[in-house]
Amino acid sequence: MFHKVLVANRGAVAARVLRALYALGIKSIAIYSEADYGAPYLEMASETHAVGPAPARESYLNQERLIEVIRQSGADGVHPGYGFLSENAEFAQRVIDAGARFIGPSPKWIDAMGHKTRARELAAQYGMPLSKGSAVLPVEPEAVLAAARAIGFPVLVKPAGGGGGIGMLPAKNEAELLSAVERSRSLASRGFGNAEVYLERLIERPRHVEFQVLGDRHGAAAHLFERDCSTQRRNQKVIEEAPAPGIARVDIEGMAGKIAEIMRGMGYDNIGTVEMLYGADGSFSFLEMNTRLQVEHGVTEAVTGVDLVQAQIRSADGERLAAILPERIAIAGHAIQARVYAEDPKNFFPSPGRLKVFRLPEDPAIRVDTGYAEGRDVTPHYDPMIAKVIVRGATREQAIDRLIEALKAIDIQGIKHNIPAVISVLDSDAFRAGEVHTGIIQQVLTQKKAA
């Protein structure tokens, strides 16, 4: 087993990984920027190291400094969490070259899946269902228009070098296309350092369903069923749940089994998530693959009883999947997660500031993952998510009610937050009926405003 692991992240995910390392009896190293000095998660680590000023590029994204910490501390493993360098193949390889092990898939898989058009090509080779799409778009406007005509409008312009909803722009016709491509290229260049974009057929009001997978270093791979992540704003997830409501289990389990078979065929060797769109016609189509732990992993943990972070670490340590996972994985009950953001609920713009009051439910049945405490500042330097609230119920209806009660019990003062908007969505007729899709937040809030 690992002797000492560096957690190359901050906040809630750092705390989550530190808990798993403690449970496994592994010494841990936490890092912090100047903005995170004194943060609660640092108290959980065996040792801590400063990595630089508040801006992420000068601290958490500073590969030279992180490699230096690996060497100074004697770490033999690095867990990247999610975000930051978690899907950076160069960093994963540098960790290996520094004599440590990267707790994630091999760099070749991070590289293969990190570029969206190459990932689509690879997925197609293994028989994954795909919607119509293009290669990376050329510069010439006429060639861009020709690519869109071959797919058929409406189309979605997407960056090839990154995800998270950044730079995803719809185009309903040729008049909208060229300006959308230009803007997407600009956003992709700033967000990912790569201006390449491509096109996909735009599926109207789709469901966003993702499948959790785990592989080992010995050729085995398995799925841990699905999560529905359709409830989004600006193409970013807000509410996630498992199992997915309103989709026949035979269809879900058939797709999950196919994905696990593909992962085994590829030789995928650690944690990952295959993200799919589910159309009104009942068909799945490959969206992308995230080669890391997901923000919403706790939803799967709640319904399967599997600690995914411990499983990921044990897989990276060389254990066989048969020893890591139960012989039979099954879903019990229903779990829902809400992301609590420091943002204005009217327009979802970030709302940094000091948490003058930050009081969370004390019910042990409510899981709250956070990297903040009362009196801490939510800075503009990092993602504005301040907590994840996860509940489980015997039924979906019970889980919805419990999550609403949990959110109402949270007391946040000093900043604006999205809890009122999340409760409105959870308590809406559409959400309770399982009529979720990627536009449901806007739909519910527009109807509420009109009323």
Buried (B, 14 or more C-beta within 10 A) or exposed (E): EBEBBBBBBBBBBBBBBBBBBBEBEBBBBBBBBBBBEEBBBBEBBBBBBBBBBBBBEBBBBBBEBBBBBBEEBEBBBBBBBBBBBBBBBEBBBBBBEBEBBBBBBBBEBBBBBBBBBBBBBBBEEBEBBBBEBBBBBEEEBEEBBEBBEEBEBBBBBBBBBBBBBBBBBBBEEEEBBBEBBBBBBEBBBEBBEBBBBBBBBBBEBBBBBBBBBBBBBEEBBBBBBBBBBBBBBEBBBBBBBBBBBEBEEEBBEEBBEBBBBBBBEBBBBBBBBBBBBBBEEEBBBBBBBBBBBBBBBBBBBBBBEBBBBBBBBBBBBEBBBEEBBEEEBEBEBBBBBBBBBBBBBEEBEBBBBBBEEBEBBEEEEBBBBBBBEBEBBBBEBBBBBBBBBBBBBEEBEBBBBBBBBBBEBBEBEBBBBBBEBBBBBBBBEBBBEEBBBBBBBEBBBEEEEEE
